[in-house]
């Protein structure tokens, strides 16, 4: 195998994934991760192969075959990342799992499994906008790493592709000839695993992490679109959900106890309560609560309660908190948690950690090309984005471990930005690249070890990334 152009401390992290692959695929995986780190342009498979320094020593078809046909599972990589990240979380604290989806825009007629989706970044309240591409439902683990300051870092673990295909259709081509739009729709159907809804995909991912966590408590922070029966009902015993509560949610009191001798089916809900919006409008006395959200301390006004949200979770009550901005610049908002023992500060701070996943999406797309690969093979589409997430998590974990003993991320002094105290992901990636090239710069000239007609592998990588 060609030498890896990464420091030994980073290569040591890659050895944890040896059990996820066969011997040939593991060697290709190490080269893929190396090329993904050093690639500066669009992160296509060919560009990653060039940036890995394997030109002339490994055929390009091996890199494409690794994504299209090799025997490995992206979920197994997520399991290894989970074991690498959990030691950074104190044992007496619960695990925070973040769930959200992101749109990877694509261009091209031959992109596999791509379809038209609502684009939240380009849409407005008056005019929705739709883009062609892939929508990934992502589960990330929130880790209080030193590089994330007070906000922490979201490490992506598991990915599921959402296509928006209607339920009840078959993935194979129709058995009898059809024509027109029906035939084209039947040909374009994705495999069975990609026909699930976003909530079904999120439920599957949460069940995997809950099994990995064993008896440790897991709190799922998700947006309001995931606060539905699919995710809330019949969840694992160690899982609780933190999310936003609809302002017009129908709340009820718990059902009264069954009277002796009462006939008929017992009641499932009690008396109807005002909606959170009405409760906030009628509230006269609010409690001031200092909380640490989005990396800074703030003081907000809250009141909390317990009610039965029968439409979403008819089997148990939820703890809800209504929040009011003391300055009056924001509308009143409501949040809920399925754990009735938590306080208002725990609920608000736990939900605010969801924003770190948005930061991860931005950094992974800008620096690692999460949405770049134009794969035309279905299996390759389902694997390229998870590999980008693996590279993101490895870069963050390497920086966190390396910064314990030395300054792993020196950044240029900026007179206009003197209050900078923590490294961004771009700084972490730059530090890893500098450490990778440091030994080649400090070693004697490569001309002493190679002939003029033979260049070392790292020389080709420099040309590919220039």
N, C-alpha and C positions, 0 to 999 in steps of 0.2 A: 504493500500500500504506500502511496506517496506520503511524504511527511506532512503532518498537519501544521498549518501556519497559524497556530494558536498557542498561547502559553500553556505550560504543563498544568497549572492550576485549573484552567478551563478544560483541558483534555481529560483531567481526572473526573470532572462532572459527567463527561460523556460516557465513561465506563459504567455508570449506573444504568444505562440503557442497553447494555450488552444482552441481557436476557430477553429483550423485546424483538430481537432479530436473529436470523441465521448469520453465520460468519461472513459471507459475502455482502449481505445487506447491511450488516453493522459497519463494515468498512465504508460502504457508500454513504451511510447515514452520517458518519463522522465528516466525510468530505462535503456532504450537503450542508451541514451546520457551519463548517468552516467557510464555505463559499457564501452562505447566506450572511455571515457576519461581515465579510469583506466586500460584498457586492455594493456598488455605489449607485448604479442606475436602476432600471426596472428589474425586479427580482423574478425573471423567468428562469426556467430550468437550465437553459443554455448559458445564461449570464452567470448563474450560480456555479455551474461547472467550470467556467472560465476563471471565476474568482477564487475557486478552491485550490488552484495551483496544480491540478491533476492533468493538465493538457499534455498529451503525448504519452501518458502513463495509464490512462483510463479512458475507454471509449465513451463517447457522449451518449450512446444508446443505453449504457448502464445506468445513467442518471435518470433518463426518462423511464426506463423499466422499473426503477426503484419506486416511482410514484404510481405507475400504471398497472404493474403485475406482481411486484414482490409480495411475499407473504408476511405482512405485519399489520397491526391494528393501531390506529391513532389513540384509542382509549387506553391502551397499554402504556403509551408514552405519558398520558395524563396521570396514570397511577404512579409512575416513577417520579414525576414532578411533585405530586402530592407528598410522597415520602421525603423528598428533598426540602420541601417548603415547611412542613409541619414543625420541625425542630425550632424554627424561628418564632413560633407562637408559644407563649408561656403555657405550661400544662394546666394552670388553674383558670385559664380563660377559654371561652367557647370559640368555635370556628365560625368565621363569617364567610359565607358563600354568596357571590354576586352573580346574578343572572340578567342578561340583557341580550339584545340582538343588534347587529350592525349590517349595513348594506355595503357590498363590494361592487361598485359599478364596473361593467364590462362593455366591450365594444367588439363586434364580430359576429358573423352568422353561425360559426361552427363552435361557439363556446358551449360546452356540455352543461346540462342541468340549469341553464340560466333562463330567467323569465323576467317579466315586468313587475316591479314592486313599487310601493309607495315610498317616495324619497322624503324623509322628514326634514332634511337640511335645506332642501330647495323649495319645500311647500310652505304656503302661508295659510292663514285662517280662511281667506277668501278663495284661494285657488290652490288645489292640491297638484303636486307634481309627481310624475312617475319616471323611474329609471330602470334600465335593463341591467341585470346583474344577478348576483347571489346574495342571499340573506342568511347570515350565520347566527344561530342561537349559541351563545358562548356562556360557559360557566367558569368563573374565576375565583380564586381563593385570596381573600384579603390577608395580607401579611404586614405586620408593623415593622418593616425594615428601616434601618437608620437612614437610607437614602430617600425614603418617602416622607421625611420630616414627620409632622404630626398627622398627616393624612393617610400614611401607609401606601402600599402598592398592591395592585390587583394583578395576580399572576394567572393568565389564562390556562386552564387545564383541559377542558373538554369542549368539542365543537359538534354542532349538528346543523346540517343544511336544511333550510326551509324553502320550499319551492312554490307554495301557494296552490298546489294542485288540488282539485276537488276530490273529496272522498268518494270511494265506491268505484273508481276507475282501475283498470288493470294495467300493470306495468308493461306487459308484453304487447306486441302488435295484435290487432284484431284477427280472429280466426277466419272471418269471412270478409270478402272484399267490401270496402267502403270507399267513399269518395268525398272530396272536398274537405271542409273544415274538420269533420269528425275523424278522418283518417290522419290528418296532420297532427291533431291533438293527441290521438292515441299513440302515434310514433314518438312524440316528444315527452312521454310520461317518464318520470324518474323512477329509480328503484324503490322498493317498499319502504326502506328506512328514511327516505326523504319526503314521503307523503304525509308525515305526521304534522300536526299543528304546532305552533310555537309553544303552547302550554304543554302538549304531550312530550315534546322534545325536552323542555325544561324539567318536567317531572322525571323523565328517564335519567337525565344528568344528575339531578339531586339525589335520586335513589342510589346511583353509583357512589357518590361521595359519602352519603350516609353509611353505606356498607364499609367503605374504607375507614371512616372515622370510628367505627365500632361503638363504644359507649359514650363517646365524647359528644357534647351538645353541638348542634349545627344550626345556625341562624341564617336563613336565606333572605337576602335583601334584593328585592325585585321591584320593577316599576308597576304602575297600576294595571297595565294590560295583562300582567301575569297573576294578578290577584283574582283567581277564579277557582271554581270547584275542582278543576282538573289538577291543580297544584296543591290546593288546600286540603281536600278530602283524602282520607286513607293514606296519608303521608307516613314515612317511617317514624318510629316512636321518639327518636332523638333529634327530630327536625322541627324547627319553628320558623315561621315566615314573618318577615317585616316588610310592610309595603304601604302604599298610599291608600287611604280610604276615600271612596267617592263622597263628594259633599252632599249628594242627595241619597245616600245609602239608606235603605230601609232597616232600621234597628228595632230590636224587640227585647223585651225582658225574658229571662229564662222561663221555661215552662213551669207551671206550678206543680207541686207534688201530687201524685195520684191519691185521691181520697179513698178511704176504705169502702168497699162495696161499689165503687164507681164502675159503670159498665161502658163498653166501647173502647175505641183506641185512645191512648193517652195523648194529651196535647203536646205538640212539638215546639210551641212558642207561646210566650205570654202576651203582655200588652204591647201595643205599638208605641215606640218612642219617637221623639222628634229627630229629624235628620241632622247630621253634624252642622250643616249650614244654619238650620234653625236654632240649634243649641248655641252656636256662637253668637247669633244675633240677639238671643234672649239673655245671654250671660252678662252679668254686671260686675262680677269680681273675678279677676284673673290672678294667677300665681306667677310671680317672676321666677324664672328658672335659668341659671347660668349653664350653658352647654358648650362643648368643644365640637364644632362642626366645620367641615371644609378647611381644616387646618388652623382655625382661629377661634378664640373665645368670643361668644356673644351671649346676650341676655335676651330671652324671649318670654312671652306670656303664654301660659298653657293652662288647660284643665283637662283632666282625664276621667275616664269612666269605663265601665264594663257592660257589654251588651251582646246580644245574639244577632249576628249578621246572617240572617237565614238564607238569603239568596246565594251567598258564596260559601258559607260554612254552616249548615244547619245542625251539625252534631255537637258543637261546643261554642262557648262564648269567646269573644276576643277583647283584648285591652286596647282601647283607642285613646288618642291624644289629639286635641284640637289646639292649633298653634295660631297665635296672632302676633303680627309684627308691631312692636311698640311704636315704631316710627310711622306706621300706617302706609308704607310704600308697597306692601305686598298684601294680597288677599289672604283671608283665613284659610288654613289648610288642615287636613286631618290625616292621621296615620294610625296604623293598627299593628298589633302583634298577637300571634296565637298563644304566646306564653303569658299567662295571667299574673305571673309573679314579678315581671320586670317593671321598672319605673319609667317615668316620662323621659328622663335624660338618657337612659339606656336605649330606649326606642328611637329617639331622634338621632343620637349619635350613630347608632347602628345603621339606620337608613341612609344617613349622609355618606357613609362609606361606599355606597353604590356609585358615587361620582368618580371614584378612582378607576372604575372600569371604562368610563368614557375617555379618561386620559390614556388608558392602555390602548383603546381602539385608535385614537389619534396617533400615538407614537408608533404603533405597529404598522399602520398604513403609511406614515410619512417616512420612517426610517428603515422598515423591514419589508415593505411592499406586500402587506397582507392582501391587498386587492389587485396585485399586478399580474399574477399568473394567468395566461390565456389558454388554459388546458382544454383540449378537445376530447379527452377521455374521461368517462364518468368516474372511474376509480381515482384518477389523478386529481380531479376536482375535489373529491372528498378528503384528500390527504395534504394538498399543498398549504391550505390555510392553517390546519393544525400544526404543521411543521413550523410555520412562521410564528405561531404562538409558543411553541417549544423553544425556539431561538430567543424570543423575547424574555421568557422566564429564566432561561439559562444565563443570559447577559445580566439580568438584575441580581440573580442569586450569586453569580461570580463576583460582581462588584461588591455586594454586601459582605461576602466572606473575605474578599481581598482587602477591603477598607479597614478591617479590624487591626491589621498589622502595619499597613503602609497607606500612603495617600494614593488611592487607586485612580482617582479622577481629577487631575489638575486641569483647571480651566484658565483660559487667558484672563488677566485682570481687566475688568471693564469699569472705568471711572463713573459711568452713568448707572451702574448696577452694583453698588457697593454692598447692598444688603443680602446678596445671594449667599446662602449658607449650605444648601444641599444640591446634589447633582441631579440634573435632568437625565432622561433616558438617552438623549443625544450625547451627553457627556459620558455616560457609562459606555456606550458603544464606541465612542472615540477612544476612551481609555483602553478598552480591550484591543482595539486595532493597534494602538501605540505599543502595548505590551507584546503583541504578536510580532511586530517588526523590530522590536528593540534588540533581540539577540542577533538578528541579521545585520543590523547597523553596527553593533559592537564587535562582531566577529571580523576576522581578517577578510580582505577582499575575496569575493567568490572566484575571481580569476585565478587565485592560487590553488583552488581545489577543482576547477573545471576548465576545460579547454575553451578557446574562444568560440568554437562552433556549438558548444553545449552550454545552455543556460540552466540555472537551478530552477526548481518549481516555483519559488516565490517570485522569480523575475517575470514569469508569464502572468502570475496573479496581479503584479503591479501594472503590467500592460493592459490587462483586462479591466482594471478598475480605474485607470487613468482617464 
